[in-house]
Amino acid sequence: MKSVVVYSSITGFTRKYAEWIADDLNCDILSVKDATIEKLLKYDTVIYGGSLHAAGITGIKIIKNNWRKLTGKNLVIFATGASPYKEKILDEIREKNFTPEEQKQVKVFYLRGGFDFSRLNFINKVLMSLFKWSILLKPEKKRTPDEIGMLACYANPVDYTNKEKCREIVDYVKCIADDQL
């Protein structure tokens, strides 16, 4: 079974996970910028990773716009974000990015990445500054623990990446490969 990891990374956390997964699976890796549907059709399993923005996965259009062409492929998606894992996050990712029918055909994972404001591009800095102000305008007593933690990250970048967290994805892909033998 031939696999590829495709990723979209803004600050490097998703790329780090993509590299670890590709290394563990001994498979090809492509930035979404270099990925085309013609390239993806050469693989049995397509693993896609992108960071979260308001629960939307960056760069997922390569998969969504080519859904019919990718029918029959094993589709594995992972999203990265600064928040700790919660089942609620995974549900929100599925709901926001995939139709109920698509959800039946794709396996979705969440990996905690990190946050480094200094590595964002201009547009993302503006968006994240607006997000920061939306939190700061709330009364302190009404801020969630996640919001309080996020505010701290603006001044002090955090990296929660952990190679062991890739294990579930790697094991899943190896399992589907074994099932297809």
C-alpha positions in Angstrom: 0.0 0.0 0.0 1.4 3.4 -1.0 0.8 6.3 1.3 1.5 10.0 1.3 1.3 12.7 3.9 0.2 16.1 2.7 0.3 19.1 5.0 -0.5 22.8 5.3 1.5 24.5 8.0 1.6 28.1 9.0 4.0 28.1 11.9 5.6 24.7 11.7 3.7 22.6 14.2 1.7 20.7 11.6 4.8 20.2 9.4 6.6 18.7 12.4 3.8 16.1 12.9 3.6 15.5 9.1 7.4 14.7 9.0 7.1 12.4 12.0 4.2 10.5 10.5 5.9 10.2 7.1 9.1 9.1 8.7 7.3 6.4 10.9 5.4 5.1 7.8 8.4 5.5 5.5 6.1 7.2 3.0 6.2 10.3 0.8 5.4 13.8 2.1 4.2 16.8 0.2 3.4 20.4 1.2 -0.1 21.3 0.1 1.5 23.8 -2.2 3.2 21.0 -4.1 0.2 18.6 -4.0 -2.0 18.1 -7.1 -4.8 15.7 -7.5 -2.8 13.9 -10.2 -0.1 13.3 -7.6 -2.6 12.2 -4.9 -4.3 9.7 -7.2 -1.0 7.6 -7.3 -1.5 6.7 -3.6 -3.8 4.2 -1.8 -3.8 6.3 1.4 -3.8 10.0 1.6 -3.0 11.5 5.1 -3.8 15.2 5.2 -2.8 17.6 8.1 -3.6 21.2 8.6 -3.9 23.7 11.4 -7.2 24.8 12.8 -8.7 28.3 12.3 -12.2 28.6 13.9 -12.4 24.8 13.6 -11.7 24.9 9.8 -8.7 22.9 8.6 -6.2 25.0 6.6 -5.7 23.8 3.0 -8.3 21.1 3.2 -9.7 22.3 -0.2 -7.3 19.9 -2.0 -9.3 17.0 -0.4 -12.8 18.6 -0.5 -12.6 19.8 -4.1 -11.5 16.4 -5.2 -13.7 14.2 -3.0 -15.2 12.2 -5.9 -11.8 11.6 -7.5 -10.5 10.3 -4.1 -13.3 7.9 -3.6 -11.8 4.5 -2.9 -8.7 6.0 -1.3 -8.1 5.7 2.5 -8.5 9.3 3.7 -6.9 10.2 7.0 -7.1 13.7 8.3 -5.4 15.3 11.2 -5.8 18.8 12.5 -3.5 20.7 14.9 -4.4 23.4 17.3 -3.1 25.0 20.5 -6.0 23.7 22.7 -5.7 20.5 24.7 -7.6 17.5 23.2 -11.3 17.2 24.0 -13.8 15.0 22.2 -15.8 18.1 21.7 -13.0 19.6 19.5 -12.9 16.4 17.3 -16.7 16.5 16.9 -16.5 20.2 15.9 -13.8 19.5 13.4 -15.8 16.7 11.8 -19.0 18.8 11.7 -17.3 22.0 10.3 -15.2 20.3 7.6 -17.1 17.3 6.4 -20.7 16.5 5.4 -22.3 13.5 7.2 -21.7 11.4 4.2 -18.0 12.4 4.0 -17.6 11.7 7.7 -18.3 8.1 7.0 -15.4 7.9 4.6 -12.7 9.7 6.5 -10.9 9.1 9.8 -10.2 12.4 11.7 -7.6 13.0 14.4 -6.6 16.0 16.5 -3.1 16.7 17.6 -2.1 19.5 19.9 0.4 21.7 18.2 1.3 25.1 19.7 1.1 28.8 19.2 3.8 31.3 18.2 2.4 34.7 17.4 5.7 35.9 16.0 5.7 33.2 13.2 2.3 34.1 11.9 1.9 36.0 8.6 0.4 39.5 8.5 -3.2 38.4 7.9 -3.1 35.7 10.7 -1.5 38.2 13.1 -4.5 40.6 12.4 -7.0 37.8 12.9 -5.3 36.5 16.1 -5.0 40.1 17.4 -8.8 40.5 17.0 -9.3 37.2 18.7 -7.1 38.3 21.6 -9.1 41.5 22.0 -12.3 39.6 22.0 -11.0 37.7 25.0 -9.6 40.8 26.7 -12.9 42.5 26.4 -14.6 39.8 28.4 -14.8 40.2 32.2 -12.0 38.2 33.7 -14.4 36.0 35.6 -16.1 34.9 32.4 -12.9 33.8 30.6 -12.6 30.1 30.1 -9.4 28.3 31.2 -8.5 27.8 27.4 -8.9 31.6 26.8 -6.7 32.4 29.8 -4.1 30.0 28.5 -4.3 31.4 25.0 -3.7 35.0 26.3 -0.5 33.8 28.0 0.7 32.3 24.7 0.8 35.6 22.9 3.8 36.7 24.9 5.3 33.3 25.5 5.2 30.9 22.5 4.3 27.3 23.3 5.1 24.0 21.6 3.0 21.0 22.7 4.0 18.8 19.8 4.8 15.3 20.9 6.0 12.5 18.6 4.2 9.9 20.6 0.9 11.5 19.8 1.4 10.5 16.2 1.3 6.8 17.2 -2.5 6.6 16.9 -2.4 7.8 13.3 0.6 5.6 12.4 -1.0 2.5 13.9 -4.3 3.3 12.2 -2.6 3.6 8.8 -0.6 0.4 9.4 -3.8 -1.4 10.4 -5.6 -0.4 7.2 -2.6 -1.5 5.2 -2.6 -4.9 6.8 -6.4 -5.2 6.1 -5.8 -4.6 2.4 -3.1 -7.3 2.1 
